C-alpha cells in the first residue's frame, strides 16, 4: 500500500475557514510520474481539514492520461506520531477539558463523498453535508488501478463550511459568540 500526499498535507496546516458559516474552497494536487503503477490498495491524501467542518461539495480531475484509473473520494483519519487518532481540545491540552470539547479524528471513509469514477474528465459532486467532528484528510482511494503512461497531476478539492453555532465555539475564554450565524 502506497500513500501519496499533496504539498498541503506535507504542510500540516488544517483548513478551518476564516469566518464561521462561510463557504470556502480548497484543492490539493498530487503529481505522479509516468510508469507508476497505482493499485487498489493505494491512498491519495489531498487536503487536511480541521475539526467541526462540513464538506458540501467535492470534485476531482486529472491532467494527463490516467488510462483506466478510477478513484473514490472521502476522508482519511489523521494519526499522531504514535499512530493514534489526532485529538483536538478546544481550550488547549489539559486533563480538565470536558469530553464535549475534545474532538477525535473519525475513522477513515474513503468513499464518503463520491463513489468510484474515472479521472479522464472533470467531475463535480454535490455531497451530502457531512459534519466532521474531528480533523481529517480529504482523500481518495484507487478503486481501479493502472500503470500511468505519462506524468499525471491529480486534483481533488472541496467546498467546506466552517463552524456556525454556539455549540461549536472557536477557542478563547470567555468564548465570544456574537459573530456566529444561526443554523
C-alpha positions in Angstrom: 0.0 0.0 0.0 1.4 3.4 -1.0 0.2 6.7 0.3 0.6 9.7 -1.9 0.4 13.2 -0.4 -0.1 16.7 -1.8 2.0 19.7 -0.6 -1.0 20.8 1.5 -0.7 17.5 3.6 3.0 18.0 4.0 2.5 21.5 5.4 0.1 20.1 8.1 -2.0 23.2 8.1 -5.6 22.2 8.8 -8.1 24.2 6.8 -10.8 25.7 9.1 -12.0 28.7 7.1 -11.8 32.3 8.2 -15.5 33.2 9.0 -17.9 30.8 10.7 -20.7 29.7 8.4 -19.0 30.9 5.2 -18.1 28.6 2.4 -14.5 28.3 1.3 -12.9 26.0 -1.3 -9.6 24.3 -1.3 -7.9 21.9 -3.7 -4.9 19.7 -3.4 -2.7 18.4 -6.3 -0.6 15.3 -6.4 1.9 14.8 -9.3 2.7 11.2 -10.2 5.4 10.3 -12.7 4.9 8.1 -15.7 5.5 4.4 -15.2 4.0 4.5 -11.7 1.6 1.5 -11.1 -1.3 2.5 -8.9 -3.2 -0.4 -7.2 -6.4 -0.7 -5.3 -4.5 -0.6 -2.0 -3.2 3.0 -2.7 -4.5 6.1 -1.0 -4.1 9.7 -2.1 -4.3 12.4 0.5 -5.1 15.9 -0.7 -6.2 18.4 1.9 -6.0 18.5 5.7 -9.4 19.6 7.2 -9.8 20.9 10.7 -12.4 19.9 13.3 -16.1 20.9 13.0 -16.2 21.4 9.3 -19.0 20.4 6.9 -17.9 19.2 3.4 -20.7 20.3 1.0 -19.2 19.5 -2.4 -16.2 17.7 -3.8 -14.5 17.4 -7.3 -11.7 15.6 -9.0 -10.0 15.8 -12.3 -6.6 14.8 -13.8 -4.2 16.5 -16.2 -2.6 13.8 -18.4 -3.6 10.3 -19.5 -4.8 8.2 -16.5 -5.8 5.2 -18.6 -8.5 3.2 -16.8 -7.6 4.6 -13.3 -10.7 5.2 -11.1 -10.9 6.7 -7.6 -13.5 7.3 -4.9 -13.4 10.4 -2.7 -13.8 10.5 1.1 -11.7 11.2 4.1 -8.8 9.6 5.9 -8.3 9.5 9.7 -5.4 11.7 10.9 -2.9 9.9 13.1 -0.3 11.3 15.5 3.3 10.2 15.6 2.4 7.3 17.9 -0.3 6.0 15.4 -3.3 7.1 17.5 -6.2 9.3 16.1 -5.4 13.0 16.5 -7.4 14.7 19.3 -8.1 18.4 19.4 -9.1 20.1 22.7 -10.9 23.4 22.5 -9.1 25.2 25.3 -5.7 23.6 24.7 -4.3 20.3 26.1 -5.4 19.7 29.6 -6.6 16.9 31.9 -9.6 19.1 32.8 -11.0 19.6 29.3 -14.5 18.1 29.2 -15.2 15.3 26.6 -17.7 17.6 24.9 -14.8 19.9 23.9 -12.4 17.1 22.7 -12.7 16.2 19.0 -11.1 13.0 17.8 -10.4 12.3 14.2 -13.1 9.9 12.9 -12.3 6.5 11.2 -11.5 6.7 7.5 -14.3 6.5 5.0 -12.6 6.8 1.5 -15.9 6.8 -0.4 -18.0 9.1 1.8 -18.4 11.8 -0.9 -18.1 10.1 -4.3 -18.1 6.5 -5.4 -15.6 5.2 -7.9 -15.3 7.1 -11.2 -12.7 7.6 -13.9 -10.5 10.7 -13.8 -10.4 11.3 -17.6 -12.9 14.2 -17.3 -13.7 16.8 -14.6 -16.4 15.8 -12.2 -18.3 17.7 -9.6 -20.3 16.1 -6.9 -22.8 17.5 -4.5 -22.1 15.5 -1.4 -24.4 15.0 1.5 -23.5 17.6 4.1 -21.3 15.5 6.4 -20.1 17.3 9.6 -16.6 16.2 10.5 -16.3 16.5 14.3 -12.6 15.8 14.3 -9.8 16.7 11.9 -9.4 14.5 8.8 -7.6 14.5 5.4 -9.7 14.8 2.2 -8.5 11.7 0.5 -9.1 9.3 -2.4 -8.8 5.6 -2.8 -7.8 3.9 -6.0 -10.7 1.6 -6.9 -9.4 0.5 -10.4 -5.6 0.5 -10.8 -3.5 1.2 -13.8 0.1 1.9 -14.8 0.4 5.6 -15.9 1.7 6.1 -19.4 2.7 9.7 -18.8 3.2 12.2 -16.0 -0.1 13.0 -14.3 -1.5 15.6 -12.0 -4.5 14.6 -9.9 -6.6 17.4 -8.5 -9.2 16.8 -5.7 -10.9 19.7 -3.9 -13.9 20.6 -1.8 -16.3 23.3 -0.8 -16.4 23.4 3.0 -18.4 25.4 5.6 -16.8 26.2 8.9 -18.3 26.2 12.4 -21.5 28.1 12.8 -23.2 27.7 16.2 -22.7 28.4 19.9 -22.2 24.7 20.3 -19.2 24.8 18.1 -17.0 27.5 19.6 -13.7 28.6 18.2 -11.3 28.9 21.1 -10.7 31.7 23.6 -12.1 32.3 27.0 -14.6 33.5 27.7 -16.0 32.5 24.3 -17.2 35.3 22.1 -20.3 34.3 20.2 -21.7 37.5 18.7 -20.1 36.8 15.3 -21.7 33.3 14.9 -24.5 32.7 12.5 -27.7 30.8 13.3 -28.0 27.3 11.9 
